[in-house]
Amino acid sequence: MDELAARLRDKGLRVTPQRRAVLAAVARTPHVTAAEIASSLSAEGAVGALSRQGLYNVLDDLVGARLLRSLEPAGSPARFEVELDDNHHHLVCRGCGRIQDVPCAVGAAPCLEPGPVPGFRVDQAEVTWWGMCEECENRG
C-alpha cells in the first residue's frame, strides 16, 4: 500500500484515482490553485475525465478530512497545501504573489493566543504577512 492510499484510508476516505492524483499534485506544488491542479492533472493525463466540479468535490473532501489545507490570501483564489499539522503561517509577496511558509514564531500550535473567548477552544491560528520578495524588491 503506498503512502497516499494509507493517508486516505487513515482519514476514512475511499482510495480513488482522483483523490490520489489531487493529493499527489498538491504535494508536488504547495500553494497551488484549483486551476493549476486541473492543468497539472490534464497535462499528466493522470485522471481521465475529472470535471471541474469533480475536482472541487475532491478538494473539499481532502480539506474536510484535514489531508489538505486551504488558504485564501486577499485578492487571490483559494490555494491548497498538504496539511502537516504544524500550524505554520504564510508570507505573500505583493509583487509576484509568491507564498512562503513561515514557521510558528512562539511556542506550539496555535502559536498565538487570543484573549479569553468564552465557549471556544482555540486549536489553530492563521496569520498572513504581506511584503515584497527579494526578486521583486530588486526589480523595483
ChimeraX commands (.cxc) that place a marker at each C-alpha (Angstrom):
marker #1 position 0.00,0.00,0.00 radius 0.5
marker #1 position 1.51,3.36,-0.97 radius 0.5
marker #1 position 1.70,6.41,1.29 radius 0.5
marker #1 position -1.14,8.34,-0.40 radius 0.5
marker #1 position -3.51,5.40,-0.14 radius 0.5
marker #1 position -2.55,4.92,3.51 radius 0.5
marker #1 position -3.18,8.59,4.30 radius 0.5
marker #1 position -6.61,8.46,2.64 radius 0.5
marker #1 position -7.56,5.26,4.48 radius 0.5
marker #1 position -6.31,6.66,7.80 radius 0.5
marker #1 position -8.77,9.54,7.38 radius 0.5
marker #1 position -11.62,7.21,6.50 radius 0.5
marker #1 position -11.76,8.12,2.82 radius 0.5
marker #1 position -12.12,5.69,-0.04 radius 0.5
marker #1 position -8.98,5.49,-2.14 radius 0.5
marker #1 position -9.89,6.70,-5.62 radius 0.5
marker #1 position -7.61,7.60,-8.54 radius 0.5
marker #1 position -8.95,11.17,-8.40 radius 0.5
marker #1 position -8.16,11.67,-4.71 radius 0.5
marker #1 position -4.70,10.14,-5.09 radius 0.5
marker #1 position -3.91,12.29,-8.14 radius 0.5
marker #1 position -5.06,15.53,-6.50 radius 0.5
marker #1 position -3.22,14.76,-3.26 radius 0.5
marker #1 position -0.05,13.97,-5.24 radius 0.5
marker #1 position -0.37,17.16,-7.34 radius 0.5
marker #1 position -0.66,19.34,-4.23 radius 0.5
marker #1 position 2.24,17.53,-2.55 radius 0.5
marker #1 position 4.43,18.34,-5.59 radius 0.5
marker #1 position 3.43,22.01,-5.72 radius 0.5
marker #1 position 2.42,23.68,-2.45 radius 0.5
marker #1 position 0.19,26.78,-2.50 radius 0.5
marker #1 position -1.39,25.66,-5.77 radius 0.5
marker #1 position -4.79,26.85,-7.05 radius 0.5
marker #1 position -7.58,24.56,-8.26 radius 0.5
marker #1 position -6.99,25.80,-11.82 radius 0.5
marker #1 position -3.29,24.93,-11.55 radius 0.5
marker #1 position -4.17,21.48,-10.20 radius 0.5
marker #1 position -6.57,20.94,-13.12 radius 0.5
marker #1 position -3.87,21.97,-15.62 radius 0.5
marker #1 position -1.29,19.71,-13.99 radius 0.5
marker #1 position -3.63,16.70,-13.96 radius 0.5
marker #1 position -4.66,17.35,-17.55 radius 0.5
marker #1 position -1.04,17.64,-18.73 radius 0.5
marker #1 position -0.14,14.40,-16.96 radius 0.5
marker #1 position -3.21,12.56,-18.21 radius 0.5
marker #1 position -3.35,11.35,-14.62 radius 0.5
marker #1 position -7.09,11.12,-14.08 radius 0.5
marker #1 position -9.06,10.53,-17.22 radius 0.5
marker #1 position -12.01,12.90,-17.16 radius 0.5
marker #1 position -12.13,14.80,-13.87 radius 0.5
marker #1 position -14.63,17.62,-14.30 radius 0.5
marker #1 position -14.10,20.99,-12.65 radius 0.5
marker #1 position -16.92,20.17,-10.23 radius 0.5
marker #1 position -15.35,16.77,-9.57 radius 0.5
marker #1 position -12.05,18.49,-8.75 radius 0.5
marker #1 position -13.76,20.84,-6.30 radius 0.5
marker #1 position -15.54,17.87,-4.69 radius 0.5
marker #1 position -12.22,16.06,-4.24 radius 0.5
marker #1 position -10.58,19.20,-2.82 radius 0.5
marker #1 position -13.50,19.65,-0.43 radius 0.5
marker #1 position -13.19,16.01,0.70 radius 0.5
marker #1 position -9.43,16.31,1.24 radius 0.5
marker #1 position -9.70,19.62,3.13 radius 0.5
marker #1 position -12.58,18.25,5.22 radius 0.5
marker #1 position -10.50,15.20,6.14 radius 0.5
marker #1 position -7.56,17.51,7.03 radius 0.5
marker #1 position -5.30,16.00,4.40 radius 0.5
marker #1 position -5.11,19.36,2.63 radius 0.5
marker #1 position -5.18,22.88,3.99 radius 0.5
marker #1 position -6.85,25.72,2.12 radius 0.5
marker #1 position -5.60,29.28,2.35 radius 0.5
marker #1 position -7.18,32.32,0.78 radius 0.5
marker #1 position -4.90,35.36,0.63 radius 0.5
marker #1 position -6.81,38.56,-0.10 radius 0.5
marker #1 position -7.18,39.12,-3.84 radius 0.5
marker #1 position -6.17,35.56,-4.70 radius 0.5
marker #1 position -8.11,32.38,-5.42 radius 0.5
marker #1 position -8.01,29.65,-2.78 radius 0.5
marker #1 position -4.72,27.81,-2.66 radius 0.5
marker #1 position -4.00,24.36,-1.32 radius 0.5
marker #1 position -1.14,22.69,0.51 radius 0.5
marker #1 position -0.68,19.37,2.26 radius 0.5
marker #1 position -1.84,19.58,5.88 radius 0.5
marker #1 position 1.18,18.90,8.08 radius 0.5
marker #1 position -0.47,19.74,11.42 radius 0.5
marker #1 position 2.36,22.16,12.10 radius 0.5
marker #1 position 0.15,25.28,12.09 radius 0.5
marker #1 position 2.68,27.30,10.09 radius 0.5
marker #1 position 1.74,30.70,8.70 radius 0.5
marker #1 position 2.33,32.42,5.35 radius 0.5
marker #1 position 4.09,35.40,3.82 radius 0.5
marker #1 position 2.73,36.69,0.49 radius 0.5
marker #1 position 4.73,38.86,-1.91 radius 0.5
marker #1 position 2.72,41.90,-3.04 radius 0.5
marker #1 position 4.70,41.97,-6.29 radius 0.5
marker #1 position 4.55,38.45,-7.73 radius 0.5
marker #1 position 2.10,36.74,-5.36 radius 0.5
marker #1 position 4.60,34.08,-4.28 radius 0.5
marker #1 position 3.69,32.45,-0.97 radius 0.5
marker #1 position 6.33,31.39,1.54 radius 0.5
marker #1 position 5.72,29.22,4.61 radius 0.5
marker #1 position 6.61,30.84,7.93 radius 0.5
marker #1 position 7.05,28.62,10.99 radius 0.5
marker #1 position 5.36,29.40,14.29 radius 0.5
marker #1 position 7.16,32.28,15.96 radius 0.5
marker #1 position 6.19,31.44,19.52 radius 0.5
marker #1 position 5.55,28.03,21.03 radius 0.5
marker #1 position 3.42,25.21,19.70 radius 0.5
marker #1 position 0.12,25.37,17.81 radius 0.5
marker #1 position -1.84,27.57,17.70 radius 0.5
marker #1 position 1.29,29.76,18.08 radius 0.5
marker #1 position -0.83,32.75,19.05 radius 0.5
marker #1 position -3.16,33.05,21.99 radius 0.5
marker #1 position -6.25,35.27,21.83 radius 0.5
marker #1 position -7.70,36.85,24.91 radius 0.5
marker #1 position -10.45,34.95,26.73 radius 0.5
marker #1 position -13.08,33.66,24.31 radius 0.5
marker #1 position -15.90,32.03,26.29 radius 0.5
marker #1 position -17.34,28.94,24.67 radius 0.5
marker #1 position -14.36,28.25,22.34 radius 0.5
marker #1 position -11.23,26.13,22.46 radius 0.5
marker #1 position -8.64,27.57,20.09 radius 0.5
marker #1 position -6.59,24.95,18.22 radius 0.5
marker #1 position -5.27,26.84,15.21 radius 0.5
marker #1 position -4.23,30.36,14.25 radius 0.5
marker #1 position -3.94,31.59,10.68 radius 0.5
marker #1 position -1.67,34.55,10.01 radius 0.5
marker #1 position -0.73,36.03,6.65 radius 0.5
marker #1 position 2.09,38.52,6.42 radius 0.5
marker #1 position 2.45,40.68,3.30 radius 0.5
marker #1 position 5.64,42.13,1.85 radius 0.5
marker #1 position 7.95,42.01,-1.14 radius 0.5
marker #1 position 10.23,39.12,-2.03 radius 0.5
marker #1 position 13.86,39.90,-2.77 radius 0.5
marker #1 position 13.38,39.40,-6.51 radius 0.5
marker #1 position 10.51,41.91,-6.73 radius 0.5
marker #1 position 12.31,44.33,-4.42 radius 0.5
marker #1 position 15.36,44.29,-6.73 radius 0.5
marker #1 position 13.17,44.84,-9.83 radius 0.5
marker #1 position 11.51,47.91,-8.28 radius 0.5
marker link #1:1,2 radius 0.2
marker link #1:2,3 radius 0.2
marker link #1:3,4 radius 0.2
marker link #1:4,5 radius 0.2
marker link #1:5,6 radius 0.2
marker link #1:6,7 radius 0.2
marker link #1:7,8 radius 0.2
marker link #1:8,9 radius 0.2
marker link #1:9,10 radius 0.2
marker link #1:10,11 radius 0.2
marker link #1:11,12 radius 0.2
marker link #1:12,13 radius 0.2
marker link #1:13,14 radius 0.2
marker link #1:14,15 radius 0.2
marker link #1:15,16 radius 0.2
marker link #1:16,17 radius 0.2
marker link #1:17,18 radius 0.2
marker link #1:18,19 radius 0.2
marker link #1:19,20 radius 0.2
marker link #1:20,21 radius 0.2
marker link #1:21,22 radius 0.2
marker link #1:22,23 radius 0.2
marker link #1:23,24 radius 0.2
marker link #1:24,25 radius 0.2
marker link #1:25,26 radius 0.2
marker link #1:26,27 radius 0.2
marker link #1:27,28 radius 0.2
marker link #1:28,29 radius 0.2
marker link #1:29,30 radius 0.2
marker link #1:30,31 radius 0.2
marker link #1:31,32 radius 0.2
marker link #1:32,33 radius 0.2
marker link #1:33,34 radius 0.2
marker link #1:34,35 radius 0.2
marker link #1:35,36 radius 0.2
marker link #1:36,37 radius 0.2
marker link #1:37,38 radius 0.2
marker link #1:38,39 radius 0.2
marker link #1:39,40 radius 0.2
marker link #1:40,41 radius 0.2
marker link #1:41,42 radius 0.2
marker link #1:42,43 radius 0.2
marker link #1:43,44 radius 0.2
marker link #1:44,45 radius 0.2
marker link #1:45,46 radius 0.2
marker link #1:46,47 radius 0.2
marker link #1:47,48 radius 0.2
marker link #1:48,49 radius 0.2
marker link #1:49,50 radius 0.2
marker link #1:50,51 radius 0.2
marker link #1:51,52 radius 0.2
marker link #1:52,53 radius 0.2
marker link #1:53,54 radius 0.2
marker link #1:54,55 radius 0.2
marker link #1:55,56 radius 0.2
marker link #1:56,57 radius 0.2
marker link #1:57,58 radius 0.2
marker link #1:58,59 radius 0.2
marker link #1:59,60 radius 0.2
marker link #1:60,61 radius 0.2
marker link #1:61,62 radius 0.2
marker link #1:62,63 radius 0.2
marker link #1:63,64 radius 0.2
marker link #1:64,65 radius 0.2
marker link #1:65,66 radius 0.2
marker link #1:66,67 radius 0.2
marker link #1:67,68 radius 0.2
marker link #1:68,69 radius 0.2
marker link #1:69,70 radius 0.2
marker link #1:70,71 radius 0.2
marker link #1:71,72 radius 0.2
marker link #1:72,73 radius 0.2
marker link #1:73,74 radius 0.2
marker link #1:74,75 radius 0.2
marker link #1:75,76 radius 0.2
marker link #1:76,77 radius 0.2
marker link #1:77,78 radius 0.2
marker link #1:78,79 radius 0.2
marker link #1:79,80 radius 0.2
marker link #1:80,81 radius 0.2
marker link #1:81,82 radius 0.2
marker link #1:82,83 radius 0.2
marker link #1:83,84 radius 0.2
marker link #1:84,85 radius 0.2
marker link #1:85,86 radius 0.2
marker link #1:86,87 radius 0.2
marker link #1:87,88 radius 0.2
marker link #1:88,89 radius 0.2
marker link #1:89,90 radius 0.2
marker link #1:90,91 radius 0.2
marker link #1:91,92 radius 0.2
marker link #1:92,93 radius 0.2
marker link #1:93,94 radius 0.2
marker link #1:94,95 radius 0.2
marker link #1:95,96 radius 0.2
marker link #1:96,97 radius 0.2
marker link #1:97,98 radius 0.2
marker link #1:98,99 radius 0.2
marker link #1:99,100 radius 0.2
marker link #1:100,101 radius 0.2
marker link #1:101,102 radius 0.2
marker link #1:102,103 radius 0.2
marker link #1:103,104 radius 0.2
marker link #1:104,105 radius 0.2
marker link #1:105,106 radius 0.2
marker link #1:106,107 radius 0.2
marker link #1:107,108 radius 0.2
marker link #1:108,109 radius 0.2
marker link #1:109,110 radius 0.2
marker link #1:110,111 radius 0.2
marker link #1:111,112 radius 0.2
marker link #1:112,113 radius 0.2
marker link #1:113,114 radius 0.2
marker link #1:114,115 radius 0.2
marker link #1:115,116 radius 0.2
marker link #1:116,117 radius 0.2
marker link #1:117,118 radius 0.2
marker link #1:118,119 radius 0.2
marker link #1:119,120 radius 0.2
marker link #1:120,121 radius 0.2
marker link #1:121,122 radius 0.2
marker link #1:122,123 radius 0.2
marker link #1:123,124 radius 0.2
marker link #1:124,125 radius 0.2
marker link #1:125,126 radius 0.2
marker link #1:126,127 radius 0.2
marker link #1:127,128 radius 0.2
marker link #1:128,129 radius 0.2
marker link #1:129,130 radius 0.2
marker link #1:130,131 radius 0.2
marker link #1:131,132 radius 0.2
marker link #1:132,133 radius 0.2
marker link #1:133,134 radius 0.2
marker link #1:134,135 radius 0.2
marker link #1:135,136 radius 0.2
marker link #1:136,137 radius 0.2
marker link #1:137,138 radius 0.2
marker link #1:138,139 radius 0.2
marker link #1:139,140 radius 0.2
view
